């Protein structure tokens, strides 16, 4: 009897709680020891990352939010010591694994959201793969495909994890807040001397190293979401927060000196005006805002933006001439290899190896349309056009369905308007910038799939019976 009491006492000591505290003590002791041989930021980052990984495995939606944050913030760029951990890559794999495990054990099967956009993007990836065989630099094309595959995983996670209205709103607000962080941190960097001097002006850059044009375009493409969230949200606090992010974004865009982003802003104002209920009032407010921005804008940036007008009158500066040369070279690439192009991501290499008029110049395409034709040829262009067609058509159908059901513009309707406006801005920016593999195209595609799926649910259709046809 005494032996059984001793055995039960020993077994009662080994509980989940004691194991938890023992593991906590062990991790703490190990961390303390590692601090003597490894940089502290790396130790703290590893420990924090372990706990985040556990949360991600428990909740794939939480993991998506974490993954999105690391995608934008780029902790490896902020803290170089963390770059060896490849945080974004680890979190992306964990979220994907978490989603698959939760589907399997909670739903009993891997039940993915069906949509024609899925198959179009898969076909686009296949064409990119085939372009390796005609590429000027196959290794570079393979690297581009790998990077694009990461974007497709992000697309896949968004379209399958944002399964209800609450999750969609949380995700969009995270997007807005992350945009605010990018804008404010870039402004702080600008005023503390972290700038780039190019084209004769001081230009703001991203705190994680994003060049002025990339930073400006990223912020510009978020403006439609900020504006329509301002209309859709009823909370005064959220409206004020939205206005703060909007003002910070506009200020940062101006200080980048990006002419493409400036034209993108004008296109956004025009597209918003075409769909506004009170067109005259919006026109007056927009013109007044543009006048105020121009008045408070430092002179060096006014000179930069004036070159947009001089270019249209025939006066071409060095930067604009470089774009014209790139476009001409890109069209020669297309006519030389019209089916699959010179290879995904290989425009600069092709230009240096056979299309540069004077010496070796690794000039980029400086146009999405030229980039698409030159790098992926006719096949890639056709599939990309089909992708855009599906995005526009599905959003228009969602908007019509919302108006027919509730006779008013709701939150989802405004989100659809934001996506179509951002897409229109991409078309304008694409004239002057090579943005074919920019994540915004595929981010909008993923949100389109989410809205289409939610629209079907609102109509009372069961998700398992959804037909893979454009709705």
N, C-alpha and C positions, 0 to 999 in steps of 0.2 A: 504493500500500500504506500509506504514511504517512497518507494522507487517510482511509482506512477505519479505521485504528487510532484516529485522532482522533475519528471519528464514533462508534465503539463506546465510546470513553471517555466521550463526552458522554452517550450513551444509558444507560450504566451508572450515571451519577450520578443520573439521574432514575428513582428507584425508589419503591416504595410507602413505604419507611421514610423516605426523604428528604422525600417529600411530606407524610407524617404529621408529622415534626418541623417542617417549614416552616409547616404549618397551625397547629401548637401555638405556635410562635414568633409567628406573625401574630395569633392570638387573644390571646396574652399582651400583645403590644404594643398592640393595639386596646383591650384592657381597661384597660391602664395609662393610655392617653390619655383614655378615657371617664370614668375616675375623677375627672378634673378638672372635668367638666361635668355628670355624672350622679351621684346619690346612690350611695355604694359598695354598699349592700345591693341596689340594683337591678341594678348591674353583676354582682356575684357571683351573684345569683339568676338572671340571664339566662344567664351562662356555665354554671352548674351545671345549669340547665334544658336547655341545648342537649345536654350530655352525657347527661342522663336521657332526652331524646327519642330519641337514637340507640339507647340500650339498649331503650327501649320498642318501637321499630320492629323491633329484632332479636328480642325476646321478648315476645309479648302477655301471657303470664301474669305476667312481671315487671312489665309495665306496669299490669296490674290491681292488683297489690299497691301500686304507687306511687300509682295513682289513688285507691285506697281510703284510703291514708294522707293524701293531700291533702284528700279528702272529709271526713275526721274532724278533722284538725289545722287545716285552713283557713289556709294560710300568708298569704293576703291579709289576714285579720283579725289575725293575730299581727304581721305586718309591713306596715303600711299602704302602704309604698312599693311592695310587690309586687302590690297590688290591681289596678294598671293592667294587669298581665300576664294576669289571669284564668287563673291556673295550673290550677285544677280543670277549667275548660272546655277548655283546650289539651290537657291530659293525657287527658281523656275522649275527645276526637276522635282523638288519636294512638293510643290503645289500640284503639279501634274500627277505625281504618284498619289498624293492625298485624295485628289478628285477621283481617280480610278478606283482606289480602295473603298472610298465612301460609296461610290456607285455600286460596287460589287457586293458589299456587305449590307448596305442599307436598302438598296433597291433590288438586289439579287441579280442584276445584269448591268452591262455597260450600255446605258441608254443615252446616246448623244442627240443633241438638237440637229435636226435635218434642215438644210437650206441649200438652194442652188449655189449660193456664194461659196460654200465649202468646196464644192467640186470645181468651181472656177479657179479658186486659189490653188487647189491641188494641181490643176492643169498648168497654171502659171509656174508653179515650182518645177514641174516636169520640163517645161520649155527652158527654164533657166538651166536645168541639168543638161539638156541636149545642147545648149549653147556652149558647153565646155568643149565640145568636139570642134567647134569653129572659132574658139576663143584665141585671141592673140597671146593671152597668158592664162592657161588652164588653171594653174594653182590659184591665181587671183580670183577667177570665176568661182572656183570651189569654195574659197573663203567667203565670197559674197553670198553664195547659196546657203552656207552654214549660218551666217548672220541673219539672212532672210527667214530661214527656218525657225530661228528664235522668235521672230516677230509673229510667225504663223502659230507658234505654240501659245504666245500671248493672246492672239486672236481666238484660238481654240478654248483657252481658259475663260476669257470674257464671255464668249457666246454660250458656254455651258454652265457657268457658275452664277451668272446674274439671272436667276430664275424667277424672281418676284420683284414687285415695285420697290419695296424697301431696300433691297440690295442694290438695285439700279441707282436709286437716289444717293445712297451712301457712296457708291463708286464715283458718281459724277461730282459729288461734293469733294471727294478726295482729289479728283482731277483739278478742281478749282483751287483748292487749298495748296496743292503742290505747285500750281502755276503761280500763286501768290508768293510762295517761298522762292521760286526761281527768279521772279521779277525783283523782289525786295533784296535778295542776296546779291543779285547782279548790280542793283543800284548802289548798295553799300560798297561793293567792290570798286565800282566806278569812282565814287567819291573818296575812296581811300587809295586811289592810284593804281588799281588793278585794271589797266586798260590796254587796248591795242591801238597803235598808231598806224593807220593805213589809209590810202587814198587822200592823204593830206588832212585827216581829221583824227581826233581822239575818239575811239569807239569802245562802247561797253561790250564786255564779253561775259559768258557764263562763269559762275564761280567754280564749276567743275571742268572748265576749259573749253566749253562750246564757243566756236567762233562767232563773231557778231551777227553774221547773216543767219546762221543756224538758230541762234538764240532768238533773234527778232522774228523769224518765221514761226518758231514754236509758240511764242507768245501770241503772235497775230492769229494763228489758227485756233486759239482758245477764246478769242474775243467773242465770237458768236455764242459760245456756251455761257459766257459771263452775261451777255446782254439778255439772252432768253431766260436764263435762270432768274435774272432780275424781274422779268415779267411774270414768271411762273410761281415764284416763292411768295408766300404771304407774310412770313416772319420779317419784322422790321430789322432784327439783328442780322439775319441772313442777307437782306438787301444792302445794309450798310457794309457788311463784310464783302459783298460782291462788288460794290462801288470802289472800295479800297483796293481790291485786287485789280479791278479794271484800270484805275488811275495809275497804279504802279506799273502795270503792263504797258500802258500807252507811253509813259515816261521812259521806260527802258527801251521800247522799240525806237523812239525818236533818237535816243543817245547811242544806238548801235550804228546809225547812219546807213541802214539797209534800205536801198531804193526799192528792192523787190517787196520787202515787207510793207513799205509805205504805200506802194500800189495795191498790195493786198488789203490794207486797211481801207483804202478808197473803194475797193470792190465790195468789201463787207458792208460799208455804209450804204452803197447802192443796192445791194441784194436785200438788206434789211428794209430799206425804204420801199422796195417793190412789193413787200408782203405786209407792210404796216397798215393798220386800220386808219390811223391819222397821219396821212402822208405829209400834209402841209406842215403840221406841228413838228414832225420828225425832221423834215427838211430844214426848217429854221434852226432847230436845236443843233443839228449836225453841222450846218454851216457856221454857226456861232462857235461851236467847239473847235472846228478846224482853224478858225480865225484866231482864237485864243491860243491854241497850240503853236501856231505860226509866230504869234507875237512874242511868246515867252521862250521860243526856241533860240538857243545860242546861234550866233551868226555863222559859225563854221558848218553847222548842220544845214542851215538854210542854203548855203552855197552848194552843199552836197546834193540836196533834193532839187535844186534848180537845174542840175544837169539832166534831170528827167525830161524837162521841157526842151533843153538845148539839143538833146539826142533826137527828139522828134522833129526838130527843125533842120536836121542834117549835120549838126556839129557833134562829132563822136569823140569821146575821150578814150584814154588808153584802155580802161576797164571795159567799156562798151565795144571797142574794136576787138578785144579779146573774145568777147561773146560771139560776135559776128564770125570771126575766124573759126571758132569751135563749131558753130552751126554748119558752116560750109563743109568743114572736115567731116562732121557727123553724117551729112547727107551723102558724101562720097563713100563713107563706110557702109551705109545702107545699100547703095547701089552695087557695091562690090560683093557684099554678103547679105542679100535681101531676105533670105529665109529665116536664119537664126542669128544673124548679126555677128558682131565681133566678140561676143561673150559677155555674160553678166558681170558688171563691174569693171570691164576691161577697156572702157573708152579712153582713159588717159594713157594706158599702155599702147593701144592701137595708134593714138595720135602721135606718140613719141616715136613709134617704130616704123611708121609709114605715111602719116598724114600731116606731119608738121612741116610748114613751108620753109622754116629756117632753123636748122639744127633740131635737137631733141627737146620738144616741149611737152610736158605731161599735163596739158590743158584738159580740164574737165568739160563736160557737155554744156553746162550752163543753160540747159533747157530740158525739162522732163520729156517733152515730145521728141526732141532730137535724140536724147538718151535712149528712149524706148525703141525707136526705129533702129538706131545704130547698134545697140547692145543685144537686142532680142529679135530684131527683124519683124517680118510680117506676122509670124505665128504669135510672138509675144504681144504685138500690138493688138491683134484681133482679140486675144483672151483678155487683155487689160480693158479694152472697150466693153466687152461683155460684162466684166466686173462692175464697171461704172454704171452701165445700163441697169444691172440688177439692183445696185444700191439706190439709184434714183427712183426706179419703179417701185421698189418695196416701200420706200419712205413715203412716196405719194399715196400709195394704197393705204398705208397705216393712217395717214392724215385724213383721208376720205372716210375711212372706217370710224375714226374717232368722232368726226363731225356728224356722221350719220347716226351714231349711237347716243352721244350726249349733247349734240347741237352746240358745242362750245369748244374753245381751245383749252385743253387741259395740259398737265405737266409733260406728258409724253408727246403731245402735239408740238409744244415748244422745243422739246429736245430734238424732234425730227427736223424742225426748222433750223435749229442750230447746226445739225449735221449737214444738211444740204447747203447752208450758207458757208460752212467751213470747207465743204467740198468745192463750192464755187470759187472760194479764195485759193484753194490748191490749184485750180485750173489757171488762175491768173498768175500766181507765183511760179507755176510750172513753166511759164513762157521764158522766164529769166533764170530759173534755178533747177538743177538736176535733183529732183526729189522723188524719183521712182521708187526707191527702197525706204523712203521715210515712213515711219510707223503710222503717221496720221491717216494715210489712205486706208490702212488695214484696221486701225482703231475705229474709224467710222464704219467700216464694213462689219466689224464685230458688234457694234452698238445697233446697227441696222438689223442684224440677226436677232438680237435680244428684243428689240421693239416689235419685230414681226412675230416672234414667239409669244410675247405678252399680249399682243393684239389678238392672236388666235385664242389664247386663254380667256380673254375678255368676252370673246364671242361664244364661249361655252364649249369649245372643242377640246377633246382630250389630247394631251401632248403626244401620246403614243400613236395616235391615229393621224398625225400630221403627214401630209403628202409632200414629197420632195419636189414640189413644183413652186414656181414663183407665185406668191399670194399677194 
